[in-house]
């Protein structure tokens, strides 16, 4: 056989080889009769496959991997129910701007032949409701072009999930190798030159009480973003709030940081005191503010990579279509050489943060002190994945992160069951660095079966399970709305025995000191450790 013939493989195998050449080293998924050809080339290409117990788990794993690695997370699923099961994670990835690529099989023909296995009326259109785009590849060339399109857009635009489906027959048909990867990485182009920001810089220096709001779009650039942002604050005397996604950009002891308390009602009054508010890489969404209005009375400048954000209900006075980090770097170059005296009172900021923490503790008593105990022994480079649970709602406000991009929460779509599979994906990406799961007793049961995947991969993930025996947040909401609580108490399993049945370590600490020891030991374990926490700890 000639060299050209040797390069021919079934398309399903060629796709795996192509993904490997584009930097993919882990795929999350579940094989089935419809997508079995996609599995032909995984091992041959040198890719690790993580077997999820449910496609929802596979999608959240891909999401967690992407957030930890900065690379796209990839999932393989089957036609019909497999694609439907992963749509919740895809919706979460869309809401939180995460690079997830899902490749599924699809029927060769679905209109004139009814009653086929896994048949849907329009599978591609269904996925399009939760993805940036959803397309069908009807030739090898189309499949390769769509994959490259996805990877280019992941690097050059706001990250959003993509879905590509390939007909079953085409997956098994012989196909040539994919074209070589395009050389070099795409860079996001800012819609300004440094000189264009002179007006913004002059306004910032002239402002009486300038205020920044720092979002996930800036935090995505890591510690460098925080370092340069702190320099800007020192040179202009501004203060700042961080969104939940922007946590860690400013240090906990920064006198000019209001922390991640943007969602507190009083922040509206504080923002109203500023004559110039600059929001960087944040949607200023309901999940950031928990109110309809930001509260600004002075000028509002919005900087975002997404044009849709720049035209939203907040009606910014100045909009800049740019990557937030590029903006900060350009703005830093225009700042004076000497520091400017703070234009906000450090004493007032500290007092506000103390009030905010007290409010949080009063709303959900006892959790803040447990957060403090855990943070005291948490490694600085730990990455945390949390679920929709009261413990996380408190922690996102009171837990001071050492660096940005190290706390991941299903903020926008707000799905339950995120933390465990996402932490598995994160641990796979981080190569042994400390990775933590925080979940509530009810939401944990959405994806509890993924304990099996974590044990199989020998991942030392501490699973901090907050067990209050009920849907406490919903119960509190019913009481506040003068509704007699109902359907908020469910029969729970013995979580430690359940974890043990999967082969995990398990412990129920009786004190904060035992909790700290359990967390420290869990990082050195040879498998996940279930750590059940209750209100008795506080």
N, C-alpha and C positions, 0 to 999 in steps of 0.2 A: 504493500500500500504506500502511496505517496504521502508527503508531509501534509498535503491539503486534506486527504482522507482521514488521517490520524487526528486532525483537529476537529473533525465532526463528532458531535455528541448529541444526545437528546437535549432539547431546549431546556428542560428542567435542570439538568446538570450544568449546562452552560450558564444559566442564571446564577447558580451558586459560585461558579468560578469567576464570573464577572463581579459579583459582590465582593469576593475576596480581593480582587484586584483594585477595588474601590475602598479598601480599608476595613471591610466588615470582618470581624473575627468571631462574633457570636450571633447566633440566630435563635429566637425563641419561637416555639410553636408546637403543633400537634400534627403528626402524620395521619392521613386517611386515604381511602381508596381513590379519592379524586385528586389528591395532590402528591401521591407517592412518587411521581417522577421528579418532583422538586427535591426529594430526599436522596436521589441517586448520586448527586455530586457533592453533598455537604462535607463528608469525611475526606473525599478525594481532594477537595479544595483546601482542606486544612482549617475548616470552620468548626467551632464548638457549637453543639446544639443543646439547648436546655429544654427538656420536655416538661411543658406546663401540664397541669391537671385540668385546665379549662382554658378556652381561648381568651376569656377575660383576663386570666392570670398572665397569659403570654403577652397580651397588649400592655398591661401595666409593667411587666418586666422590661419590655422594649422601651417604655417611657422612662423607667428608672435608670436603665442603662444609658439612654441618651442624655439625661440630666447630669449623670455622673461623669460621663466620658467626653461630652461635647461633640460626639459623633452621632449619626443617626442610629436609632434602635430599629432592628429589623425583625419582623414576625412572619411566619408562614402559617396559613390556615386553609381549611378546605372550603369548598363551595357551600353556599346556603347557611346552615346553622353555624358553621365555623366563622364565617364572615359576620353574621349577626351577633355572635357572642363577643366579638372583639370590638364592636362598634361603641360600646361604652368607654373603653380605654381610648379609642380614637377621638371620641368627643371630649374627653379630658385633655388629651394632647392638643387638640385644636384650641380649647379654651385657655390652656396654660402655655401655648407657643412652644411645643416640643416636637423635635424632628423624629417622627416615627414613620417607617415605610412598611406597609403591609402588602404582601404579595399572596394572592389567593388563586385557586383554580376557579373555573367557571364552566358551565355546560357549553358544549360545542354549538348547540342550537336549543333554544328554550321557548320559541313561539309556537311552532307547528307540532311539537311533540310534548304532550302533557303527561304528567305522572312519573317523571324521572326522579331519581334519587336526588335529594337536596335541592329540588327545584324552587326557584323564586320567580316572581313576576319580573322584577328588574333589580338584580343584585348590584349592578354598578351604580344605579341611581340611589339605592339605599345607602351605600357607603358615602356617596357624595354629600349626604346631609350632615356628616360629621367630619369630613375631610376637606382639605384645601381643594383637592380634585380627586376624582376616581375615574380611571380610564381602562379600557380593554385593549390588550395587545393581540392583534390578529396575525402577526408575523414575527419571526425572530428579530428583525430589524426594529419593529415597533416596540418590542419588549426592551431591547437594549436602549433605544432612544428615550423611552419613558423612565427607565432607571437612571440614566444620566441626567435627564431633566430634573428628576426629584433631587438628586445629589447637588446639582448646581443651585437649585432654588433653596435647598437647606442652607447653603453657604451665603447666598446673596440676598435673601429676602427674610422677612419675619418667619421663623420656623413654624410649620404647620404639618400635620400628618398627611400622607399621600396613600392612595390605594391603587394597585395595579392588579388586574385580573387577567389570567391567561387560560384559554380553552384547554380542556383536558387532553384532547387529541394533539394539540400543538405542543404541549409540554412533553409528550412522548416522541414527537417527530424529530428526526435528525436535523441539526442546525449547525452552522459555522460558529466559530468562536466570536465572542463579542469584540468590538473594536477596543483598541488600547485606551486607557484612561487619558483624559485630557491633562496635559502637564500643568502643574501649579494649581494653587487654590484660588478660588474666587474671593475677592475682597469686596465688602460692602462699600459702595460709593456714597459719600456724603454729598448732599446737595448744597454745599457751601465751601468757600475757601476761608482760611483763617481771618482774612481781612473783612469778610462779610459780617463777622461777629463783633466788630469794634463797637457798634451801637449798643449791642446787648451788654458787652463788657463795661462800657461807660455807664449805662443805666444801673448795672449791678453795683458798681463802685459808688455811684451817687445815691443809691437807694437808702432810705432811712432804716428799714428793717427787712433786708432781703431774706427770702426763705426758699430753700430747695425741697423738692419732693423726689426722692430717689427710688426708682422702681427696678423690676427684674430685668428690664432691658439693659440697664447699666450693670447690674450684678452679674450678668452673663459673662462679662469680661474679666471677672475674678478679682483677685487681690489688687492688681494694678489699678483697677477702676477706683477702688476705695482709697488707695494711696493718693492718686491724682485729685480725687474729689476732696479729700481732706486739705490738700494744698490750696485748692480754690477757696474753700471756706475760710482758711486762715488769711488769705490775701484780700478778701472782700468783707469779712466780718459777718457773713451770713450764718444762719442756723438751718437745720434740715430735719425733716421727717423721713423715715424709710417705710415703704410698703412692706407687707409680709415677704414678698418676693425679693425685696431689696435688702432684707436683713443681713447684717454683717458688713455692709459697706462702711459704716462708721463704728468706731470702737465704743464699748459700753461706757468708758470713762470720758468720752468726748463731751466737753462742756456745752457744745453747740448742737448736740444731737437730742431730739425729742424721742428717739427710739422708734419702735414700730407701733406706736399708739395712734396712727392716723385714723383708725376706725372709731376712736373714742369721740363722744359728742363734743367735748370741750375743744377738740382740735379745730373745729370750725371757727370758734372764737379766736383762737391763736392765729390761724391762717388769715383771718380778717384783719389782724393787726399789721400784716405785712403790706408794704406798698409795691412789692415786686415778688411774685411767686414764679419759680422756674421748675416745671415738672419734667423729669428726665426718664424716658423709657417706661412709662406707666400709663395704663388705660384710665386711671382714676375711676375704676369701675365700682359697682355696688359692693363687690367683694373687697375692695380697698377701703371704701369710705363708710359703708353701712348707712348712707344717707344719699339724698338726691343731689345735694349741692356741695361743692368743695368748700365754699365759705369765703372765697377771696373777694376782697373789695378793691384791691389795687390791680395792677397789670398782671396778666397771666401769660407766660411763655411756655409753649409745649414743644418738646423735642422728641420725635419718635420716628422709627423706621417705617411705620404703618400709616399711610395717608388717611385711612379711615379714622384713626384715632384723632388726627389733627382737626377733623371736621365734626367732632362730637358735640354733645349738649353743653359742654363747659365753655364753649365759645372763647377760645384763647385770643388774646390781642395780637400775639405774634406766634406763628407756627414755623417750625424748622424741621424739614423732612430729612432726618439724618440718624445715623447710629449714635446712641447716647454717649458711648465711650469716645468716639471721634469728636463729638461736640465738647466733651470735658477737656480733652487734650488740646483742642484749638483754643478753648476759653482760658486754659491755664497759661498758654503762651502769651496771652494779652493781659495777664494780671501783673501788678507791680512787684518789684523785687522784695519789698519789705512787707511784713505782716501788718494787717489793719486791726485795730482794737475791735473786739466783738461788739456788734450792734444790738445784741440781745443780752439779757441778763442771765448769766449762768445760774444764779440763785433761783430765778423764776423758772428756768427750764428744769432744774433739779426738783423743784417743788411740784411742777406739773407732772413729771414722771412718777413721783411718789404718789400723787393723787390717782393717776391712771392705774398704777399697780394695785393700790388699795381697792379701787373699783373692781378690777378684775378678780381679786381675791374674794371680795364680798359676793360677787355674782356666782362664783363657783368655788366655794370655800375649800381650803386645804391643799389645793393642787400646786399653788405657787411655791410653797415650802418644799414639796417633793421635787419640783423642777430645780430649785436651788441645790438640793442635795445631789441630784443627778449631774447637774452641770459642774459641780465641784470636782467630780472624778471623771468627767467625760474627756477623752483625748481631744486635743485642739483640732486635729484634722478629721474628727468624726463627721460622717455625713448622715443626716437623719431624714427618714421618710415617715411622715405621719398620716393618719387617717382622719376622717371626720369624727372627732370625739372631743368631749369637753376638755380632756387633758391637753390636747393639741391646741384648742382655742385659747387656753390660758398660756401655754408655753410659747406660742407664737408672739405673744406680747412681752412676757416677762423674762424669757430666756435670751440672754445677750450672746449672740454668735461672735466667734473670733474672726470669721472670714465669710465673704458672701458666697452664695451658691451652694451652701451646705445644709440647708433645711428645705425639704421638698414636701409640698402639701397639695392635695387636689383642690386648689382654691376656687377656680372658676366653675367648672362643671359640678364640683362638689359630690363626687361619687363615693360611696362606701366600698370598702374592700381594697383600697389602693395600696396601703402601706406595705403589707407583707410581700406581694409579688414585686412591687417597685423596688423594695430594698434588696430583693434577690437580684434584680437587674443591676442595681447600683453596685452590689458586692461583686458581681461578675466583672464589672467594668473597672473596679478599683484595685483589683489584684492584691487583696489581703489588708487593705487599709480599713480602719474601723467604720462599720456601716450599721446603722441602728434602725429598728422598726418600732414605731409607737402606734398602738391601735386600741380601740375600745372594744368591749366585750361583744357588742352586737355587730358592728361593722366587720370585725375580724372574721366572723363566721361566713361572710360572703366569699372569702377566698382562702379559708383555713386549709383547704386541701393542698395548697402550694407549699405547706411544710414539707411534703414529700420531695418536691424539687429542691428545696433548700438543703435537706439532708443528703440527697443524692449528690449534690455539688459540693458537700462538705463545707458549707459557708458558716462561719462563726458569727452569726447575726444575733445580737441580743434583741429579743422581742418583748418590749415593755407593754404589757397588756393592762389597760386601765379597766377594772371590772367593778362597775357600780350596779350590776344586776338588772339594768333596765336601759331604756332609751331616755336617759335623764334630761338631755337637752330638749327633747320633744315634750316630755312631761312638764318641764319648766315653762315651755312656750304655751302649753295648754292652760296651765294654772294662770299665767299672766293674761291670757285671753279669756279667763273665766269659763273655761271648758273643763268639765270633770274629766280628769286623766283616764284614758282608756287605750288599750292596745299598745302600752309602753313597757309592759313587763313580759319577758319571755323566759322560758326554761333554758338555763345555760348548762352546758356540760361541765364536768370537772376539767378545766383547761389544762392543768398540769398532767393529768392522766392522759388526756387527748394528745398532748405534745409528746408524752412518753411513748404512746402507741405508734407515733411516727418515727421514733428513734431520736427525738430531741432530748436535751437536758431540760429540766424544769425545776423551778423553785418558787416558794411563796415567802418572801422576806417578812419578818415580823417587826422590823424597825428600819429607820432610815439608814442606819449603819450597815445593817444586813443588805439592804437594797444597794448601797454603794459597793459593797464587797461582791455582790452577785453580778453587778454590771461589769466590774473590773475583770472578774473571772471569765465572764462570757466572751470577752474579746480574745481570750487565749484558748478557747475551747476548740474542739475538732468538728463541731456541728452547731446548729442554732440552739439557743437557750431561751426557753419561755420563762419570763419573770412576771408573775402575776402581782399587780399592785391594787390595793384597795384604799378607801378613805381612812382606814385604821392606821395607815402609815403616818398620817399627819397629826 
